[in-house]
């Protein structure tokens, strides 16, 4: 009888630790999600930013050649 009680007590300890760790992981992910949800990555750059690509530059054949040459 004592052996069953000891096994149940050990199982209960592992189960509680598992539940606590799972809850901490879940709430940690939620906090990170809220932080990055408010992060605007498509805002206009500030400072001395330079436009990299000009669509008027070159013609369609040049762009197609670069596309096939780079394999994208």
Residue pairs with C-beta under 8 A, 6 or more apart in sequence:
none
